[in-house]
Amino acid sequence: MFIKRVIRALKLDPELYEEVEADKGSMGQAMLVVVMVSVAAGIGSIGILGIEGVIVGTILDLIGWFIWALLAYVIGTKLLPEPQTKSDLGELLRVIGFARSPGIFLILLLIPVVSKFIAIVLTIWMFVAMVIAVRQALDYKSTWRAAGVCILGAVIYFIINIVVNSFLVNQGAV
């Protein structure tokens, strides 16, 4: 069932997101996708980060997944809801976890000659998956509204990253 769900996520199947939204038991599967993507990304950039980078990156990616879901929840249910919008943080954690499925291919970043192209394709693929996941979880009729939630969430997420990284650098932690 897990592999079939990942394949459906890779195919951008909207019904998959409805399914995992409703299946509270799929949280472990969503988390497994996030861990797999984190490890694939770490392996894909092992020449830069080393093995420690893979471990730390996996932990930070799990935290990032939670932050993304929290941002999508707050933006989607409080700032930009549609009349029929009903969701909770758990639903968004599950669908966003599966929306990260294309990131499994980040391991291909090991191929230097095509790594930039692969990074661009995977970023677009994961963004589209995220928009579909958010649209389904928030019961939006508008895909544009879901894209707006994702774009606003990305801006806030990157600002948080900059602030946290600046703090860590100033503290000598990085």
N, C-alpha and C positions, 0 to 999 in steps of 0.2 A: 504494500500500500504506500509506503514512504517513497520508494523509487517512482512509482506511478504519479504521485503528487508532485515530485520534483520535475518530472518530465512535463506534466501539465503546466506547471509554473513557467518552465522554459518556453512552452508554446503560448504563453500569455492567455491561458484559458480563464475567463472571468468566473466560470462556475467553480473552479478550484478555490478561488478566494472566498466565494460564498460558503463553500464546504468547510474550509479551515476556520473561517469566521465563526461558524456555528459549532464546530467541534472543539470543545474546551480541552479535550484529551490530546489535541495536536500541538500543544505548546512545546512539548519535548522535541517533536519533529521540527518545528520552526527553529528552535534553538540549535538543533543539530545542523540545519542548513546554514545558520549563521556561523557556527564553528567551522564547518567544512569550507565555507567561503573565506573565512579569516585565515585558515591554514593554507588554502590555495593561494591567497594573496601573499601570504608570508613566504611561501615557497617560490612564488613568482618573482619576488624581490629579495630573495635570500642573499644575493650578491651584494646588496646594499645594506640590508638590515642584519644579516647573520641569524643564527638560530635563536638568540635572545630576542631579536625583533619579531620572530614568528610567535614566540610565547607571549611577549608583552602585547603585540599587535592583536592576538586572539582575544586577550582579556579586554583590551581597549575597544575592540570591535563589538564585543558583547555589551559593553557599557554604551557604545554608540548606537547600537540597535535599540536599546531601551530609550535613549534620548530621542531618537528619530520617532519612535512610536508615541512617546509622550508629546512631542511637538505636533505630530499629526493629529493626535487626540484633541489637544487643546485648541489648535487652529481649526480643525475640522468640525468640532462639536460646539465650540464656544464663540469663535470669531466668524466662521464662514458656514454655519449649518444651513441645510435646506430644511423645509418643514418636516420631512419624513426622517431626518437624520437621527439615528439612535445607535450608539456604539459605546464600548468601554475600552479601557487600555488593553485588556487581555486580547480582545479581538484584533486590535491594531498590531500588537506584538506578533500574533500568529500570522496575519496576512503579510506584514512587512518582512517577517522572517522568510517566508516563502518567496516573496518578491526579490530577495537577494540571490535566488537560485542561479541566475546567469553568472554570478561572480565565481562560481565553481571553476569557470574557464580562466580565471585570473592566473592560474598556474602557467598558462601559455605565455605569460609575460617573460618567461625564461628564454623565449626565442627573440633575440635582440632585433633582428631585421624587420619583424612585424609587431613588435611590442607596443609601439605608439598607436598603430592602427587597431590592434586588439583592445587596448585600453579605451579608445574612443568608442568602438562598437559596443563593448561591454557596459560602459557608462550609460550610453543611450538605451541599451536593452534593459538595464536595471531601472533606469528612470521610468521607462514606459511601463514596466512591471509594477513599479511602485505606484504610479498613477492609477493603474487598473485596480490594484489592491486597495488603495485608499478609496477609490470610487465605490467599490463593492462594500467595503467595511462600513463606510459612512452612509450607505444607501443613497448616494448622489445620483441624480439623473444627468447632471452635467459633468462630462469628462474634463472640461475646462476648469471647473471649480476644483476638481481633484488635482489637476495640474497646478493650480494656484496654491493649494495647500502644500503640495510637494515643493514648489519653488520657494515659497515663504519659509517653509521648514528648513530647506537647504541653506538659505541665507542666514537664518538664526543659528543653525547648526555650525556653519562655518565661522560665524562670529564667536560662538562659544569655544570652538577649537582654537581660534586665534588668541582669545583671552586666556584660556587654560594653558596653552603652549607658552605664551609670554610669561605667565606667572611661573611656570615650571623652569623656564630658562633663567628668569631673574632669581629664583631660589637655588639655582645650581643643580637642579634635579635632572636636567637634560644636558 
